[in-house]
Amino acid sequence: MNQPGANVWPLATYSWAIVAKNQTNEATGEAIVKYLDWETHYAQGALAKAEGYVALPAAIAAYSRQQLNERDVGRGRPAHQKDVTTTKQ
């Protein structure tokens, strides 16, 4: 990694978060979904570029949001029904 030369490329890979589909604590469930939504969408713009990272491909970001919206954030309420996706910060 970080080898010298014009024809080298840094090693890159995805990071994964394993999140239970049914959260038992509503506040924790909401916080997890909000953070991961922020991380996979809004943090991918200028913040990622400023730190030297490549943003996630749009298809991966969309898949991430789909998976997050399938989480039950507590008391039987899916994330998408509670409007827990973040606003741009």
PDB file of N, CA, C and O in Angstrom:
ATOM      1  N   MET A   1       0.842  -1.168   0.000  1.00  0.00           N
ATOM      2  CA  MET A   1       0.000   0.000   0.000  1.00  0.00           C
ATOM      3  C   MET A   1       0.893   1.239   0.000  1.00  0.00           C
ATOM      4  O   MET A   1       1.995   1.227   0.549  1.00  0.00           O
ATOM      5  N   ASN A   2       0.397   2.309  -0.626  1.00  0.00           N
ATOM      6  CA  ASN A   2       1.122   3.576  -0.720  1.00  0.00           C
ATOM      7  C   ASN A   2       2.523   3.403  -1.311  1.00  0.00           C
ATOM      8  O   ASN A   2       3.489   3.990  -0.824  1.00  0.00           O
ATOM      9  N   GLN A   3       2.618   2.605  -2.346  1.00  0.00           N
ATOM     10  CA  GLN A   3       3.895   2.392  -3.027  1.00  0.00           C
ATOM     11  C   GLN A   3       4.190   3.570  -3.939  1.00  0.00           C
ATOM     12  O   GLN A   3       3.267   4.180  -4.480  1.00  0.00           O
ATOM     13  N   PRO A   4       5.458   3.898  -4.118  1.00  0.00           N
ATOM     14  CA  PRO A   4       5.809   5.004  -5.010  1.00  0.00           C
ATOM     15  C   PRO A   4       5.618   4.600  -6.471  1.00  0.00           C
ATOM     16  O   PRO A   4       5.666   3.417  -6.806  1.00  0.00           O
ATOM     17  N   GLY A   5       5.409   5.562  -7.310  1.00  0.00           N
ATOM     18  CA  GLY A   5       5.319   5.304  -8.736  1.00  0.00           C
ATOM     19  C   GLY A   5       4.061   5.872  -9.351  1.00  0.00           C
ATOM     20  O   GLY A   5       3.056   6.085  -8.673  1.00  0.00           O
ATOM     21  N   ALA A   6       4.136   6.116 -10.671  1.00  0.00           N
ATOM     22  CA  ALA A   6       3.015   6.713 -11.387  1.00  0.00           C
ATOM     23  C   ALA A   6       1.922   5.696 -11.705  1.00  0.00           C
ATOM     24  O   ALA A   6       0.772   6.086 -11.908  1.00  0.00           O
ATOM     25  N   ASN A   7       2.246   4.410 -11.754  1.00  0.00           N
ATOM     26  CA  ASN A   7       1.273   3.399 -12.167  1.00  0.00           C
ATOM     27  C   ASN A   7       0.741   2.566 -11.007  1.00  0.00           C
ATOM     28  O   ASN A   7       0.328   1.424 -11.210  1.00  0.00           O
ATOM     29  N   VAL A   8       0.743   3.105  -9.816  1.00  0.00           N
ATOM     30  CA  VAL A   8       0.237   2.363  -8.660  1.00  0.00           C
ATOM     31  C   VAL A   8      -1.109   2.942  -8.237  1.00  0.00           C
ATOM     32  O   VAL A   8      -1.429   4.094  -8.529  1.00  0.00           O
ATOM     33  N   TRP A   9      -1.869   2.137  -7.559  1.00  0.00           N
ATOM     34  CA  TRP A   9      -3.190   2.534  -7.094  1.00  0.00           C
ATOM     35  C   TRP A   9      -3.330   2.077  -5.645  1.00  0.00           C
ATOM     36  O   TRP A   9      -2.962   0.950  -5.317  1.00  0.00           O
ATOM     37  N   PRO A  10      -3.856   2.933  -4.777  1.00  0.00           N
ATOM     38  CA  PRO A  10      -4.007   2.509  -3.377  1.00  0.00           C
ATOM     39  C   PRO A  10      -5.050   1.399  -3.245  1.00  0.00           C
ATOM     40  O   PRO A  10      -6.002   1.316  -4.021  1.00  0.00           O
ATOM     41  N   LEU A  11      -4.849   0.584  -2.277  1.00  0.00           N
ATOM     42  CA  LEU A  11      -5.791  -0.495  -1.990  1.00  0.00           C
ATOM     43  C   LEU A  11      -7.097   0.098  -1.481  1.00  0.00           C
ATOM     44  O   LEU A  11      -7.078   0.962  -0.604  1.00  0.00           O
ATOM     45  N   ALA A  12      -8.213  -0.342  -2.006  1.00  0.00           N
ATOM     46  CA  ALA A  12      -9.517   0.167  -1.573  1.00  0.00           C
ATOM     47  C   ALA A  12     -10.476  -1.015  -1.404  1.00  0.00           C
ATOM     48  O   ALA A  12     -10.414  -1.993  -2.149  1.00  0.00           O
ATOM     49  N   THR A  13     -11.353  -0.904  -0.420  1.00  0.00           N
ATOM     50  CA  THR A  13     -12.355  -1.930  -0.186  1.00  0.00           C
ATOM     51  C   THR A  13     -13.535  -1.310   0.542  1.00  0.00           C
ATOM     52  O   THR A  13     -13.445  -0.182   1.027  1.00  0.00           O
ATOM     53  N   TYR A  14     -14.632  -2.034   0.621  1.00  0.00           N
ATOM     54  CA  TYR A  14     -15.803  -1.570   1.362  1.00  0.00           C
ATOM     55  C   TYR A  14     -15.646  -1.917   2.833  1.00  0.00           C
ATOM     56  O   TYR A  14     -14.954  -2.869   3.192  1.00  0.00           O
ATOM     57  N   SER A  15     -16.294  -1.136   3.667  1.00  0.00           N
ATOM     58  CA  SER A  15     -16.447  -1.480   5.083  1.00  0.00           C
ATOM     59  C   SER A  15     -17.882  -1.943   5.265  1.00  0.00           C
ATOM     60  O   SER A  15     -18.784  -1.467   4.577  1.00  0.00           O
ATOM     61  N   TRP A  16     -18.091  -2.851   6.170  1.00  0.00           N
ATOM     62  CA  TRP A  16     -19.416  -3.419   6.373  1.00  0.00           C
ATOM     63  C   TRP A  16     -19.903  -3.152   7.783  1.00  0.00           C
ATOM     64  O   TRP A  16     -19.106  -3.101   8.720  1.00  0.00           O
ATOM     65  N   ALA A  17     -21.185  -2.985   7.936  1.00  0.00           N
ATOM     66  CA  ALA A  17     -21.820  -2.867   9.249  1.00  0.00           C
ATOM     67  C   ALA A  17     -22.893  -3.941   9.316  1.00  0.00           C
ATOM     68  O   ALA A  17     -23.752  -4.030   8.439  1.00  0.00           O
ATOM     69  N   ILE A  18     -22.838  -4.740  10.340  1.00  0.00           N
ATOM     70  CA  ILE A  18     -23.860  -5.765  10.542  1.00  0.00           C
ATOM     71  C   ILE A  18     -24.851  -5.205  11.546  1.00  0.00           C
ATOM     72  O   ILE A  18     -24.512  -4.950  12.702  1.00  0.00           O
ATOM     73  N   VAL A  19     -26.082  -5.017  11.086  1.00  0.00           N
ATOM     74  CA  VAL A  19     -27.121  -4.390  11.900  1.00  0.00           C
ATOM     75  C   VAL A  19     -28.307  -5.344  11.996  1.00  0.00           C
ATOM     76  O   VAL A  19     -28.813  -5.821  10.980  1.00  0.00           O
ATOM     77  N   ALA A  20     -28.743  -5.617  13.211  1.00  0.00           N
ATOM     78  CA  ALA A  20     -29.904  -6.490  13.404  1.00  0.00           C
ATOM     79  C   ALA A  20     -31.116  -5.901  12.691  1.00  0.00           C
ATOM     80  O   ALA A  20     -31.349  -4.693  12.739  1.00  0.00           O
ATOM     81  N   LYS A  21     -31.874  -6.748  12.039  1.00  0.00           N
ATOM     82  CA  LYS A  21     -33.051  -6.282  11.309  1.00  0.00           C
ATOM     83  C   LYS A  21     -34.102  -5.714  12.255  1.00  0.00           C
ATOM     84  O   LYS A  21     -34.785  -4.749  11.914  1.00  0.00           O
ATOM     85  N   ASN A  22     -34.235  -6.298  13.428  1.00  0.00           N
ATOM     86  CA  ASN A  22     -35.216  -5.838  14.410  1.00  0.00           C
ATOM     87  C   ASN A  22     -34.497  -5.313  15.642  1.00  0.00           C
ATOM     88  O   ASN A  22     -33.905  -6.076  16.404  1.00  0.00           O
ATOM     89  N   GLN A  23     -34.556  -4.008  15.825  1.00  0.00           N
ATOM     90  CA  GLN A  23     -33.920  -3.374  16.973  1.00  0.00           C
ATOM     91  C   GLN A  23     -34.864  -3.417  18.176  1.00  0.00           C
ATOM     92  O   GLN A  23     -36.069  -3.209  18.037  1.00  0.00           O
ATOM     93  N   THR A  24     -34.315  -3.683  19.332  1.00  0.00           N
ATOM     94  CA  THR A  24     -35.149  -3.746  20.539  1.00  0.00           C
ATOM     95  C   THR A  24     -35.231  -2.398  21.242  1.00  0.00           C
ATOM     96  O   THR A  24     -36.133  -2.172  22.048  1.00  0.00           O
ATOM     97  N   ASN A  25     -34.298  -1.504  20.944  1.00  0.00           N
ATOM     98  CA  ASN A  25     -34.300  -0.179  21.555  1.00  0.00           C
ATOM     99  C   ASN A  25     -34.524   0.850  20.456  1.00  0.00           C
ATOM    100  O   ASN A  25     -33.694   0.993  19.558  1.00  0.00           O
ATOM    101  N   GLU A  26     -35.634   1.561  20.523  1.00  0.00           N
ATOM    102  CA  GLU A  26     -36.004   2.482  19.445  1.00  0.00           C
ATOM    103  C   GLU A  26     -34.960   3.582  19.239  1.00  0.00           C
ATOM    104  O   GLU A  26     -34.609   3.885  18.098  1.00  0.00           O
ATOM    105  N   ALA A  27     -34.462   4.180  20.313  1.00  0.00           N
ATOM    106  CA  ALA A  27     -33.477   5.254  20.185  1.00  0.00           C
ATOM    107  C   ALA A  27     -32.193   4.745  19.529  1.00  0.00           C
ATOM    108  O   ALA A  27     -31.622   5.413  18.667  1.00  0.00           O
ATOM    109  N   THR A  28     -31.750   3.575  19.937  1.00  0.00           N
ATOM    110  CA  THR A  28     -30.541   2.984  19.350  1.00  0.00           C
ATOM    111  C   THR A  28     -30.773   2.652  17.882  1.00  0.00           C
ATOM    112  O   THR A  28     -29.921   2.932  17.039  1.00  0.00           O
ATOM    113  N   GLY A  29     -31.918   2.058  17.576  1.00  0.00           N
ATOM    114  CA  GLY A  29     -32.241   1.716  16.192  1.00  0.00           C
ATOM    115  C   GLY A  29     -32.249   2.939  15.291  1.00  0.00           C
ATOM    116  O   GLY A  29     -31.697   2.908  14.191  1.00  0.00           O
ATOM    117  N   GLU A  30     -32.878   4.023  15.755  1.00  0.00           N
ATOM    118  CA  GLU A  30     -32.918   5.252  14.974  1.00  0.00           C
ATOM    119  C   GLU A  30     -31.517   5.823  14.788  1.00  0.00           C
ATOM    120  O   GLU A  30     -31.161   6.252  13.690  1.00  0.00           O
ATOM    121  N   ALA A  31     -30.727   5.830  15.847  1.00  0.00           N
ATOM    122  CA  ALA A  31     -29.373   6.382  15.770  1.00  0.00           C
ATOM    123  C   ALA A  31     -28.510   5.599  14.782  1.00  0.00           C
ATOM    124  O   ALA A  31     -27.761   6.192  14.005  1.00  0.00           O
ATOM    125  N   ILE A  32     -28.611   4.293  14.807  1.00  0.00           N
ATOM    126  CA  ILE A  32     -27.829   3.456  13.889  1.00  0.00           C
ATOM    127  C   ILE A  32     -28.205   3.753  12.444  1.00  0.00           C
ATOM    128  O   ILE A  32     -27.336   3.957  11.596  1.00  0.00           O
ATOM    129  N   VAL A  33     -29.502   3.775  12.170  1.00  0.00           N
ATOM    130  CA  VAL A  33     -29.963   4.010  10.802  1.00  0.00           C
ATOM    131  C   VAL A  33     -29.583   5.416  10.339  1.00  0.00           C
ATOM    132  O   VAL A  33     -29.123   5.587   9.210  1.00  0.00           O
ATOM    133  N   LYS A  34     -29.766   6.411  11.182  1.00  0.00           N
ATOM    134  CA  LYS A  34     -29.413   7.787  10.803  1.00  0.00           C
ATOM    135  C   LYS A  34     -27.924   7.908  10.513  1.00  0.00           C
ATOM    136  O   LYS A  34     -27.528   8.497   9.508  1.00  0.00           O
ATOM    137  N   TYR A  35     -27.104   7.352  11.390  1.00  0.00           N
ATOM    138  CA  TYR A  35     -25.654   7.454  11.182  1.00  0.00           C
ATOM    139  C   TYR A  35     -25.226   6.757   9.890  1.00  0.00           C
ATOM    140  O   TYR A  35     -24.486   7.333   9.092  1.00  0.00           O
ATOM    141  N   LEU A  36     -25.679   5.541   9.683  1.00  0.00           N
ATOM    142  CA  LEU A  36     -25.253   4.802   8.492  1.00  0.00           C
ATOM    143  C   LEU A  36     -25.786   5.444   7.219  1.00  0.00           C
ATOM    144  O   LEU A  36     -25.118   5.407   6.186  1.00  0.00           O
ATOM    145  N   ASP A  37     -26.982   6.033   7.274  1.00  0.00           N
ATOM    146  CA  ASP A  37     -27.501   6.745   6.113  1.00  0.00           C
ATOM    147  C   ASP A  37     -26.630   7.966   5.818  1.00  0.00           C
ATOM    148  O   ASP A  37     -26.303   8.238   4.663  1.00  0.00           O
ATOM    149  N   TRP A  38     -26.256   8.699   6.868  1.00  0.00           N
ATOM    150  CA  TRP A  38     -25.374   9.853   6.686  1.00  0.00           C
ATOM    151  C   TRP A  38     -24.042   9.402   6.097  1.00  0.00           C
ATOM    152  O   TRP A  38     -23.532   9.997   5.147  1.00  0.00           O
ATOM    153  N   GLU A  39     -23.492   8.347   6.674  1.00  0.00           N
ATOM    154  CA  GLU A  39     -22.175   7.841   6.256  1.00  0.00           C
ATOM    155  C   GLU A  39     -22.176   7.399   4.790  1.00  0.00           C
ATOM    156  O   GLU A  39     -21.197   7.621   4.077  1.00  0.00           O
ATOM    157  N   THR A  40     -23.261   6.780   4.339  1.00  0.00           N
ATOM    158  CA  THR A  40     -23.296   6.232   2.980  1.00  0.00           C
ATOM    159  C   THR A  40     -23.857   7.209   1.951  1.00  0.00           C
ATOM    160  O   THR A  40     -23.889   6.896   0.761  1.00  0.00           O
ATOM    161  N   HIS A  41     -24.297   8.384   2.390  1.00  0.00           N
ATOM    162  CA  HIS A  41     -24.825   9.362   1.435  1.00  0.00           C
ATOM    163  C   HIS A  41     -24.151  10.718   1.565  1.00  0.00           C
ATOM    164  O   HIS A  41     -23.361  11.089   0.697  1.00  0.00           O
ATOM    165  N   TYR A  42     -24.430  11.452   2.600  1.00  0.00           N
ATOM    166  CA  TYR A  42     -23.951  12.829   2.711  1.00  0.00           C
ATOM    167  C   TYR A  42     -22.449  12.916   2.940  1.00  0.00           C
ATOM    168  O   TYR A  42     -21.808  13.847   2.452  1.00  0.00           O
ATOM    169  N   ALA A  43     -21.887  11.988   3.654  1.00  0.00           N
ATOM    170  CA  ALA A  43     -20.438  12.007   3.896  1.00  0.00           C
ATOM    171  C   ALA A  43     -19.658  11.631   2.644  1.00  0.00           C
ATOM    172  O   ALA A  43     -18.438  11.791   2.609  1.00  0.00           O
ATOM    173  N   GLN A  44     -20.329  11.141   1.632  1.00  0.00           N
ATOM    174  CA  GLN A  44     -19.656  10.707   0.412  1.00  0.00           C
ATOM    175  C   GLN A  44     -19.315  11.858  -0.515  1.00  0.00           C
ATOM    176  O   GLN A  44     -18.536  11.681  -1.452  1.00  0.00           O
ATOM    177  N   GLY A  45     -19.872  13.018  -0.282  1.00  0.00           N
ATOM    178  CA  GLY A  45     -19.633  14.160  -1.160  1.00  0.00           C
ATOM    179  C   GLY A  45     -18.314  14.839  -0.872  1.00  0.00           C
ATOM    180  O   GLY A  45     -17.250  14.224  -0.943  1.00  0.00           O
ATOM    181  N   ALA A  46     -18.397  16.116  -0.545  1.00  0.00           N
ATOM    182  CA  ALA A  46     -17.202  16.935  -0.329  1.00  0.00           C
ATOM    183  C   ALA A  46     -16.359  16.418   0.827  1.00  0.00           C
ATOM    184  O   ALA A  46     -15.133  16.520   0.789  1.00  0.00           O
ATOM    185  N   LEU A  47     -16.994  15.866   1.850  1.00  0.00           N
ATOM    186  CA  LEU A  47     -16.248  15.366   3.006  1.00  0.00           C
ATOM    187  C   LEU A  47     -15.297  14.241   2.600  1.00  0.00           C
ATOM    188  O   LEU A  47     -14.129  14.244   2.990  1.00  0.00           O
ATOM    189  N   ALA A  48     -15.780  13.298   1.833  1.00  0.00           N
ATOM    190  CA  ALA A  48     -14.927  12.191   1.382  1.00  0.00           C
ATOM    191  C   ALA A  48     -13.785  12.722   0.508  1.00  0.00           C
ATOM    192  O   ALA A  48     -12.632  12.327   0.681  1.00  0.00           O
ATOM    193  N   LYS A  49     -14.103  13.598  -0.409  1.00  0.00           N
ATOM    194  CA  LYS A  49     -13.073  14.155  -1.294  1.00  0.00           C
ATOM    195  C   LYS A  49     -12.026  14.932  -0.508  1.00  0.00           C
ATOM    196  O   LYS A  49     -10.832  14.836  -0.791  1.00  0.00           O
ATOM    197  N   ALA A  50     -12.476  15.701   0.480  1.00  0.00           N
ATOM    198  CA  ALA A  50     -11.542  16.500   1.277  1.00  0.00           C
ATOM    199  C   ALA A  50     -10.560  15.619   2.049  1.00  0.00           C
ATOM    200  O   ALA A  50      -9.435  16.032   2.329  1.00  0.00           O
ATOM    201  N   GLU A  51     -10.990  14.411   2.387  1.00  0.00           N
ATOM    202  CA  GLU A  51     -10.133  13.490   3.132  1.00  0.00           C
ATOM    203  C   GLU A  51      -9.370  12.530   2.218  1.00  0.00           C
ATOM    204  O   GLU A  51      -8.630  11.670   2.697  1.00  0.00           O
ATOM    205  N   GLY A  52      -9.550  12.675   0.900  1.00  0.00           N
ATOM    206  CA  GLY A  52      -8.823  11.849  -0.052  1.00  0.00           C
ATOM    207  C   GLY A  52      -9.464  10.509  -0.359  1.00  0.00           C
ATOM    208  O   GLY A  52      -8.801   9.604  -0.867  1.00  0.00           O
ATOM    209  N   TYR A  53     -10.760  10.371  -0.054  1.00  0.00           N
ATOM    210  CA  TYR A  53     -11.461   9.115  -0.330  1.00  0.00           C
ATOM    211  C   TYR A  53     -12.276   9.226  -1.605  1.00  0.00           C
ATOM    212  O   TYR A  53     -12.660  10.321  -2.016  1.00  0.00           O
ATOM    213  N   VAL A  54     -12.533   8.105  -2.217  1.00  0.00           N
ATOM    214  CA  VAL A  54     -13.400   8.030  -3.380  1.00  0.00           C
ATOM    215  C   VAL A  54     -14.804   7.748  -2.875  1.00  0.00           C
ATOM    216  O   VAL A  54     -15.000   6.876  -2.029  1.00  0.00           O
ATOM    217  N   ALA A  55     -15.775   8.478  -3.388  1.00  0.00           N
ATOM    218  CA  ALA A  55     -17.167   8.293  -2.965  1.00  0.00           C
ATOM    219  C   ALA A  55     -17.696   6.927  -3.412  1.00  0.00           C
ATOM    220  O   ALA A  55     -17.229   6.356  -4.397  1.00  0.00           O
ATOM    221  N   LEU A  56     -18.670   6.424  -2.673  1.00  0.00           N
ATOM    222  CA  LEU A  56     -19.317   5.168  -3.051  1.00  0.00           C
ATOM    223  C   LEU A  56     -20.017   5.317  -4.396  1.00  0.00           C
ATOM    224  O   LEU A  56     -20.548   6.388  -4.692  1.00  0.00           O
ATOM    225  N   PRO A  57     -20.030   4.279  -5.209  1.00  0.00           N
ATOM    226  CA  PRO A  57     -20.826   4.332  -6.439  1.00  0.00           C
ATOM    227  C   PRO A  57     -22.312   4.524  -6.089  1.00  0.00           C
ATOM    228  O   PRO A  57     -22.772   4.049  -5.051  1.00  0.00           O
ATOM    229  N   ALA A  58     -23.044   5.209  -6.947  1.00  0.00           N
ATOM    230  CA  ALA A  58     -24.459   5.506  -6.700  1.00  0.00           C
ATOM    231  C   ALA A  58     -25.275   4.237  -6.444  1.00  0.00           C
ATOM    232  O   ALA A  58     -26.171   4.243  -5.600  1.00  0.00           O
ATOM    233  N   ALA A  59     -24.980   3.166  -7.153  1.00  0.00           N
ATOM    234  CA  ALA A  59     -25.736   1.921  -6.968  1.00  0.00           C
ATOM    235  C   ALA A  59     -25.518   1.345  -5.566  1.00  0.00           C
ATOM    236  O   ALA A  59     -26.447   0.792  -4.977  1.00  0.00           O
ATOM    237  N   ILE A  60     -24.321   1.468  -5.034  1.00  0.00           N
ATOM    238  CA  ILE A  60     -24.027   0.965  -3.687  1.00  0.00           C
ATOM    239  C   ILE A  60     -24.715   1.841  -2.643  1.00  0.00           C
ATOM    240  O   ILE A  60     -25.252   1.326  -1.662  1.00  0.00           O
ATOM    241  N   ALA A  61     -24.705   3.156  -2.842  1.00  0.00           N
ATOM    242  CA  ALA A  61     -25.394   4.061  -1.918  1.00  0.00           C
ATOM    243  C   ALA A  61     -26.892   3.767  -1.906  1.00  0.00           C
ATOM    244  O   ALA A  61     -27.510   3.764  -0.841  1.00  0.00           O
ATOM    245  N   ALA A  62     -27.480   3.522  -3.071  1.00  0.00           N
ATOM    246  CA  ALA A  62     -28.908   3.205  -3.152  1.00  0.00           C
ATOM    247  C   ALA A  62     -29.206   1.871  -2.469  1.00  0.00           C
ATOM    248  O   ALA A  62     -30.212   1.743  -1.770  1.00  0.00           O
ATOM    249  N   TYR A  63     -28.348   0.890  -2.665  1.00  0.00           N
ATOM    250  CA  TYR A  63     -28.535  -0.411  -2.019  1.00  0.00           C
ATOM    251  C   TYR A  63     -28.449  -0.265  -0.499  1.00  0.00           C
ATOM    252  O   TYR A  63     -29.214  -0.888   0.238  1.00  0.00           O
ATOM    253  N   SER A  64     -27.523   0.554  -0.046  1.00  0.00           N
ATOM    254  CA  SER A  64     -27.375   0.797   1.380  1.00  0.00           C
ATOM    255  C   SER A  64     -28.653   1.383   1.962  1.00  0.00           C
ATOM    256  O   SER A  64     -29.136   0.917   2.994  1.00  0.00           O
ATOM    257  N   ARG A  65     -29.203   2.398   1.311  1.00  0.00           N
ATOM    258  CA  ARG A  65     -30.443   3.016   1.814  1.00  0.00           C
ATOM    259  C   ARG A  65     -31.589   2.012   1.810  1.00  0.00           C
ATOM    260  O   ARG A  65     -32.399   1.991   2.737  1.00  0.00           O
ATOM    261  N   GLN A  66     -31.664   1.186   0.779  1.00  0.00           N
ATOM    262  CA  GLN A  66     -32.716   0.165   0.722  1.00  0.00           C
ATOM    263  C   GLN A  66     -32.603  -0.769   1.927  1.00  0.00           C
ATOM    264  O   GLN A  66     -33.603  -1.077   2.576  1.00  0.00           O
ATOM    265  N   GLN A  67     -31.398  -1.212   2.219  1.00  0.00           N
ATOM    266  CA  GLN A  67     -31.188  -2.102   3.362  1.00  0.00           C
ATOM    267  C   GLN A  67     -31.525  -1.409   4.682  1.00  0.00           C
ATOM    268  O   GLN A  67     -32.136  -2.017   5.561  1.00  0.00           O
ATOM    269  N   LEU A  68     -31.137  -0.158   4.825  1.00  0.00           N
ATOM    270  CA  LEU A  68     -31.442   0.582   6.050  1.00  0.00           C
ATOM    271  C   LEU A  68     -32.941   0.760   6.239  1.00  0.00           C
ATOM    272  O   LEU A  68     -33.446   0.677   7.359  1.00  0.00           O
ATOM    273  N   ASN A  69     -33.651   1.006   5.144  1.00  0.00           N
ATOM    274  CA  ASN A  69     -35.098   1.190   5.233  1.00  0.00           C
ATOM    275  C   ASN A  69     -35.842  -0.089   5.599  1.00  0.00           C
ATOM    276  O   ASN A  69     -37.015  -0.037   5.970  1.00  0.00           O
ATOM    277  N   GLU A  70     -35.182  -1.220   5.500  1.00  0.00           N
ATOM    278  CA  GLU A  70     -35.804  -2.489   5.887  1.00  0.00           C
ATOM    279  C   GLU A  70     -35.589  -2.810   7.363  1.00  0.00           C
ATOM    280  O   GLU A  70     -36.111  -3.811   7.855  1.00  0.00           O
ATOM    281  N   ARG A  71     -34.832  -1.979   8.078  1.00  0.00           N
ATOM    282  CA  ARG A  71     -34.608  -2.209   9.509  1.00  0.00           C
ATOM    283  C   ARG A  71     -35.842  -1.793  10.291  1.00  0.00           C
ATOM    284  O   ARG A  71     -36.492  -0.802   9.958  1.00  0.00           O
ATOM    285  N   ASP A  72     -36.158  -2.542  11.317  1.00  0.00           N
ATOM    286  CA  ASP A  72     -37.212  -2.194  12.264  1.00  0.00           C
ATOM    287  C   ASP A  72     -36.512  -1.442  13.385  1.00  0.00           C
ATOM    288  O   ASP A  72     -35.739  -2.032  14.140  1.00  0.00           O
ATOM    289  N   VAL A  73     -36.778  -0.140  13.499  1.00  0.00           N
ATOM    290  CA  VAL A  73     -36.049   0.684  14.457  1.00  0.00           C
ATOM    291  C   VAL A  73     -36.624   0.612  15.865  1.00  0.00           C
ATOM    292  O   VAL A  73     -36.162   1.321  16.759  1.00  0.00           O
ATOM    293  N   GLY A  74     -37.593  -0.207  16.065  1.00  0.00           N
ATOM    294  CA  GLY A  74     -38.146  -0.382  17.409  1.00  0.00           C
ATOM    295  C   GLY A  74     -39.661  -0.361  17.397  1.00  0.00           C
ATOM    296  O   GLY A  74     -40.279   0.389  16.641  1.00  0.00           O
ATOM    297  N   ARG A  75     -40.241  -1.175  18.228  1.00  0.00           N
ATOM    298  CA  ARG A  75     -41.695  -1.288  18.373  1.00  0.00           C
ATOM    299  C   ARG A  75     -42.401  -1.581  17.063  1.00  0.00           C
ATOM    300  O   ARG A  75     -43.514  -1.110  16.829  1.00  0.00           O
ATOM    301  N   GLY A  76     -41.752  -2.358  16.212  1.00  0.00           N
ATOM    302  CA  GLY A  76     -42.392  -2.812  14.977  1.00  0.00           C
ATOM    303  C   GLY A  76     -42.515  -1.764  13.889  1.00  0.00           C
ATOM    304  O   GLY A  76     -43.295  -1.944  12.954  1.00  0.00           O
ATOM    305  N   ARG A  77     -41.763  -0.668  13.983  1.00  0.00           N
ATOM    306  CA  ARG A  77     -41.874   0.394  12.987  1.00  0.00           C
ATOM    307  C   ARG A  77     -40.636   0.416  12.098  1.00  0.00           C
ATOM    308  O   ARG A  77     -39.522   0.627  12.576  1.00  0.00           O
ATOM    309  N   PRO A  78     -40.842   0.195  10.790  1.00  0.00           N
ATOM    310  CA  PRO A  78     -39.709   0.228   9.863  1.00  0.00           C
ATOM    311  C   PRO A  78     -39.094   1.618   9.795  1.00  0.00           C
ATOM    312  O   PRO A  78     -39.778   2.615  10.027  1.00  0.00           O
ATOM    313  N   ALA A  79     -37.826   1.686   9.484  1.00  0.00           N
ATOM    314  CA  ALA A  79     -37.102   2.957   9.417  1.00  0.00           C
ATOM    315  C   ALA A  79     -37.762   3.934   8.462  1.00  0.00           C
ATOM    316  O   ALA A  79     -37.896   5.114   8.786  1.00  0.00           O
ATOM    317  N   HIS A  80     -38.180   3.466   7.286  1.00  0.00           N
ATOM    318  CA  HIS A  80     -38.733   4.394   6.301  1.00  0.00           C
ATOM    319  C   HIS A  80     -40.059   4.992   6.735  1.00  0.00           C
ATOM    320  O   HIS A  80     -40.431   6.059   6.246  1.00  0.00           O
ATOM    321  N   GLN A  81     -40.786   4.340   7.638  1.00  0.00           N
ATOM    322  CA  GLN A  81     -42.047   4.898   8.122  1.00  0.00           C
ATOM    323  C   GLN A  81     -41.821   5.928   9.222  1.00  0.00           C
ATOM    324  O   GLN A  81     -42.715   6.720   9.519  1.00  0.00           O
ATOM    325  N   LYS A  82     -40.645   5.926   9.824  1.00  0.00           N
ATOM    326  CA  LYS A  82     -40.344   6.878  10.879  1.00  0.00           C
ATOM    327  C   LYS A  82     -39.556   8.071  10.340  1.00  0.00           C
ATOM    328  O   LYS A  82     -39.217   8.976  11.101  1.00  0.00           O
ATOM    329  N   ASP A  83     -39.262   8.087   9.046  1.00  0.00           N
ATOM    330  CA  ASP A  83     -38.510   9.170   8.435  1.00  0.00           C
ATOM    331  C   ASP A  83     -37.210   9.426   9.184  1.00  0.00           C
ATOM    332  O   ASP A  83     -36.945  10.545   9.624  1.00  0.00           O
ATOM    333  N   VAL A  84     -36.403   8.378   9.324  1.00  0.00           N
ATOM    334  CA  VAL A  84     -35.151   8.513  10.060  1.00  0.00           C
ATOM    335  C   VAL A  84     -33.954   8.791   9.158  1.00  0.00           C
ATOM    336  O   VAL A  84     -32.827   8.879   9.646  1.00  0.00           O
ATOM    337  N   THR A  85     -34.175   8.929   7.864  1.00  0.00           N
ATOM    338  CA  THR A  85     -33.035   9.287   7.030  1.00  0.00           C
ATOM    339  C   THR A  85     -32.633  10.707   7.372  1.00  0.00           C
ATOM    340  O   THR A  85     -33.473  11.521   7.756  1.00  0.00           O
ATOM    341  N   THR A  86     -31.384  10.998   7.239  1.00  0.00           N
ATOM    342  CA  THR A  86     -30.839  12.264   7.712  1.00  0.00           C
ATOM    343  C   THR A  86     -31.077  13.400   6.731  1.00  0.00           C
ATOM    344  O   THR A  86     -31.427  13.185   5.570  1.00  0.00           O
ATOM    345  N   THR A  87     -30.881  14.585   7.217  1.00  0.00           N
ATOM    346  CA  THR A  87     -30.866  15.758   6.353  1.00  0.00           C
ATOM    347  C   THR A  87     -29.412  16.144   6.162  1.00  0.00           C
ATOM    348  O   THR A  87     -28.556  15.789   6.972  1.00  0.00           O
ATOM    349  N   LYS A  88     -29.139  16.859   5.110  1.00  0.00           N
ATOM    350  CA  LYS A  88     -27.761  17.244   4.806  1.00  0.00           C
ATOM    351  C   LYS A  88     -27.242  18.153   5.907  1.00  0.00           C
ATOM    352  O   LYS A  88     -27.900  19.113   6.307  1.00  0.00           O
ATOM    353  N   GLN A  89     -26.044  17.831   6.389  1.00  0.00           N
ATOM    354  CA  GLN A  89     -25.445  18.623   7.464  1.00  0.00           C
ATOM    355  C   GLN A  89     -24.096  19.118   7.060  1.00  0.00           C
ATOM    356  O   GLN A  89     -23.433  19.806   7.837  1.00  0.00           O
TER     357      GLN A  89
END
